[in-house]
Amino acid sequence: MRSWLIAGVLVVCGLQGYAGEPTLFTSTRYVMDAAFSSDGTLWVATRGGVLRRDAKGAWSKFTTANGLPSSEPAQIRITDGSVQVVFYARASAVWRDGEWTVGPAVPWRPSLPDRPAPPPPNIPGTHIVTRCRGGSREIAALFGDGLYEYAGGKWVRLEIGLPDNARDITALASDGSALWVGTRRDGLWRYDGKVWTQFLQPDEPYSHNVQCIAPYRGSVYFSTLEDGLAVRTGGKWQHVSAPAISSDAPRQMVEFGGSLYVRQTDGKVDRLDGDKWTLDVLSKILPRKQAYALACDGKRLYVGEWGGWSEFDGKTWTHHLKHSELQGIEVTAILPEERTVWVGTQGHGLAEVDRATEKVCLHDERNGLADDWVRCISRADGTLYVGTYVGGLLARRGSAWEHVPGVQGSEITDLKPDGAGGLLAATRSSAYRVASDGQVSQLDARVSEAQALCPCADGVWVGTRSGIWLLPK
């Protein structure tokens, strides 16, 4: 039985973790709320933190890296000379005298409690999304339509040349002299009575809900939930989306033969050769058309399919789709090794396939695997690790499966060797390192809902639902 050494309190970036000052990258393009304080400061709640624009036009940004309890504020409230930020069921924070004070959760409430008359019939807009007051004016955004002003007991459409990219409106604010519009994916816009101006923050990815991270030719690629690829090159962010790639929902990436292969959520696989994309490169090659998992051992590309997998050595494809133990089963992860191919499945555990004999041995809940839904597989310092959907992290040495305590979170989202004999593990709770001696340390207590990992020369990239962390060595 392996002995797991666990510190009484998890080490945060300790001697065997990552030291230095972490950097958090978020996107503030998705605006949730906006309001002006009495001193003329504009406060903006976004899905990437809180933005502050003072009366002179200088911007500041606040996230969990600056002490906020979350980088996803829901609402801005201006009360008694202070600014209160409401977070979803987690906490609140008040800005007063130049600093944040975190407090208990408070319920969201409408900023304008009194309801105006409903929108007139026979217009494109279906309902009021948001509204604001600026001086004596009340302005509302109607879903599927545009901006209206409520005056004299009736709604009047504002014909002010609203830009196409500013039409998916989520928030409005006005100081009486200018109208500010917050959007779902295109940041903030200001109308000064004559001209529309867009405001986007510098050094931000287009989106930060990261599903996978892969280095390729000096750049780092981040697949996002529904906004294509974010790419970090030379200290700058770039964005790749459809139609340059097959969809805006890339899921997994591996490098093979000098190319980057990108699996989409619909099973298509795109290939990047340097700077040239070729779309849907495998559907005419794979017997079962759709790819469910990708892996590479340096010599071959592996593609998980329904009921098995296919291999490509750079010249020839071989297909392994006739194992009776895998028929009718979705393949979720592959770890190729010299003598064995480990195949993770959804609902049927882990298949151990002997390359020489083609014999399949199933590991599932009947023989010690805590959960039959395998999310990811990795090996570090001779130990095989399996991350599951609801059963946590499992390790195997000899013939027994053992739960790895200290790694919080039942869903393991990613596993990567750290290059020093240890294992990096991402979970819905945080991100951890399991050292070769079994000691577990948390990479950074501020990291939550980790979904992807990528060790690099600078440290380790951690992709989460609400931000992208670079934790330096």
C-alpha positions, 0 to 999 in steps of 0.5 A, a space after each residue: 500500500 502506498 503511503 500518501 504524505 499530506 500536509 495538515 494544511 495544503 502548501 500553497 506554492 511551497 518548496 515543491 510547488 511554484 513560487 513567485 507572483 502569479 498573473 491572472 488574465 481575464 476577458 472583460 468583453 462580457 459586461 454584466 452591469 454598469 453605474 456611475 458614482 457621485 464623483 463621476 467614476 464609471 464602475 463596470 461589472 464584467 465576467 472578467 472582473 470589475 472595471 473602474 474609469 475615473 472622471 479623468 478617463 483612467 481605467 483600473 481593473 480588479 479581479 481575484 488577483 486583487 483580493 476580490 472574492 470572485 472575478 465574476 461580479 453580477 451587479 454594481 450598487 452605488 450607496 451612501 458614497 460607496 460602491 458595492 459589488 454583488 457576486 453570485 451567491 458568494 460574497 459582496 465587496 465594498 470600495 471605500 477610501 481606495 480599498 476593497 472590503 469583502 463582506 457577506 453575500 447579498 441578493 441581486 436586486 433591480 437597479 431601477 425598481 419601478 417598472 415603466 409601461 411595457 414596450 409598445 406592440 408591433 416592434 421587433 423588441 420582445 422585452 426590456 433587457 436593461 435600463 438606466 437613467 441619465 438626468 431626466 432621461 430613462 433609456 432601455 435596451 429591448 432584446 432583438 431591437 435596440 435603444 428606446 427612450 421612455 418619456 411622456 408616458 410612451 416609448 420612443 426609439 432612439 435613432 442614434 446609429 447604434 453600431 452592429 457590434 454594440 447591439 447585443 446589449 447587457 448593461 446601460 449607464 449614463 452620467 447625463 452627458 454620455 450614454 454607455 452601453 455594455 455588450 455580451 462579447 464586445 465590451 463597452 461603447 460610449 455615445 457622446 451625442 455624436 460619435 460611438 467609441 468602443 472601449 476594450 482593455 489591453 492585454 486581455 484574451 478574447 475569452 477565458 473559459 479554457 478547456 485545453 492548453 497546448 504549446 505550439 511553435 513558440 505560442 500557447 493555444 487555449 481552446 475556449 468553451 464557445 469563443 474559438 482559440 485564444 493564442 498567446 504569442 510574444 506577450 500578446 493575445 490573438 484570437 482565432 475563430 470560425 470560419 478560420 477553424 471549423 467551430 468556435 467550440 474547440 475542445 482538445 489539442 495535441 501536436 504531432 509531426 510538426 502540426 497542431 491537431 484541434 478536436 472540435 466539440 462536434 468531432 471534427 479535427 482541424 490541423 494547423 501547419 505553421 500558420 495555415 489551417 486545414 479544416 476537418 482533416 480526419 472525417 474521411 479517414 476515420 471509419 467512425 468519422 467523429 473524434 472523441 479524444 486525441 493523444 500523441 506519444 511522439 511517434 504516433 497520433 491517436 484518435 479516440 472514436 466510438 468503440 475504439 481508436 485509430 493510430 497514425 504514424 505519419 504515413 499509415 493509419 491503423 484502426 483498432 475498432 473490433 475489441 468487443 469490450 469497447 463496442 458501443 462505448 464512447 472513448 474519452 481519453 487515451 494514454 499510449 505507452 510502449 506495451 499498453 494503450 490505456 483507453 478511458 471511457 464514459 461509463 465503462 471504466 478504463 481499458 488496458 489494451 496489450 499491444 502485442 496480444 490485443 487482450 483487453 483488461 477492464 478496470 472499473 468500479 468492480 475492482 477498485 476504480 472509484 468511478 466508471 467515467 474516466 476524464 483523463 489519464 497520465 503517468 508520473 514517476 512510474 505511477 499511473 493516474 486516472 482522473 474521474 468524473 465524480 470519483 476524484 483522482 486514482 493512482 495505481 501501483 502494482 495491482 491496486 487502485 488507491 484514492 489520492 487524498 488531498 486533491 480536493 474535488 470529485 471531478 478531475 478535469 486535467 492531468 499533466 506530468 510536471 517534468 520533475 517526477 510529480 503530477 499536476 491535477 486540475 479539479 473543479 475546486 482548484 489545481 494541485 501538485 502531487 509530488 513523487 513522494 505523495 505529498 499534495 500541495 495546492 498551486 494557488 488558493 485563488 485558483 478555482 474551477 481549474 479545467 486545463 494545465 500546461 507546464 512551460 518554461 515560465 511555470 505552469 498555465 492553468 485554465 479555469 472557467 473564469 480566468 487564465 493563470 500563469 503560475 511562475 516557478 
